[in-house]
Amino acid sequence: MNEVEKKLSNADLIKKEYVCSFFQPIVCLGTGKIFAYEALIRGKHPETDTIISPADLFAAADAQNKSVEFDKICQQSALEYFQEFSRSTDALLFMNINTSLLSSDNDHFGNLNALTQKMGFAPSVIGIELIESRAKDSEYLVSFVNRHRETGFLIVVDDFGCEHSNMERLIQIHPDIIKIDRSIICGIESDLYRQSILKSIHGLSQMTGSLCLAEGVETVEEILTCYRLGVDLFQGFGIAKPAFDLAQVEKETISRVKELRKIIKEDTLKKLKEKRRLTGDINSLANWLLKQISMEKLERLHPVFEEFIVMNPEIECIYLLDSTGKQISNTIISPFLEKREGSYIFVPGIIGTDQSFKSYFTCFEAFPIDRYLSDPYLSSASGNLCRTLAVKKYNEKKDEYIILCMDFIEETIKSPIP
């Protein structure tokens, strides 16, 4: 706090007339629209217009034991500042609720519900963000959430992945929107663990009917990666910084969203073409390899497979199955992948390994087909996310067939050998 701000007492700092709201947009890049604005509290010095940080404001309120009263002032400020602008926008308003202050001793529900009605807001345009702080009374938290949801408010879990904003909270309150914390988003474009965590959260949100919001995105690379992984909504300096002037924020945000949508479209088309090319290449490679297979000389295929996999690094493994699903060749694994010596978890199959429960074998039992491309799965040979192209090779003389299996990498989990 600077010298000018220090002249204000704690009591002055949290006076309603010294409190103002800044707004940061939340955008849907799929539709190109501003989905919502989050109200962020600030203080403004009455004489100098110096902006006072929220940390100083909340510390002042806590020092006077007036955190509950100040929380209500923040909500009122957000609604008042947004009121006029709301007539010209379809965007929602998100407001933070300090979870640690929720208790049966304070009628937060009655206050917020009455305040929104008084100011002409329908509950359905308000998102209640529950921050990461610990709830003193978990039963009251659930009651608070349920009453607001029944009234029409949206329920938002803020900073998911940080402190008390965790799986337990999701289970308790069943949010409409999950805001994924910056700690998961930061550098996600080059971090496979962060990507995997985000994919899991997105999968959970899909199954439970909620939306994912990437919070704190700062770079185009972070935005692109989150979009590829299915994120619906975005917020952060990479979109727009919080500001007081809503009309100006809207204008700048719409322009930025247009730029990002162009980048996303180009990236999406590029990825689709790459995927189509790879799928086509894999089928062509399988057709060529089938021609090298002689049903009477299977034991001679080992060096053929080894040479083939060196020439085609997108292939991870090659192996053969008989008509019962048993391996009739050892698994030839790419030399370009790092191997885990002594691993008992990811081990390539050998002759005699039973693969009859794998989808790339059971598909032939279920349907009269000759070729099958599996969904992505975790390879038991390498620990990578892969797909398997399985193709039948017939021996018409003996009225039997074998199955050529080619695994190719969907997503590398381990690092390649440099």
Helices and strands as residue ranges (DSSP letters): H 3-6, H 10-13, G 16-18, E 19-28, E 33-44, E 51-52, H 54-63, H 67-83, G 85-88, E 92-97, G 99-101, H 108-118, G 123-125, E 126-130, H 138-151, E 154-160, H 167-173, E 177-180, H 182-185, G 188-190, H 192-208, E 211-215, H 220-228, E 233-235, H 246-292, G 298-300, H 301-311, E 315-321, E 332-333, H 359-366, E 371-373, E 377-378, E 385-395, E 400-411
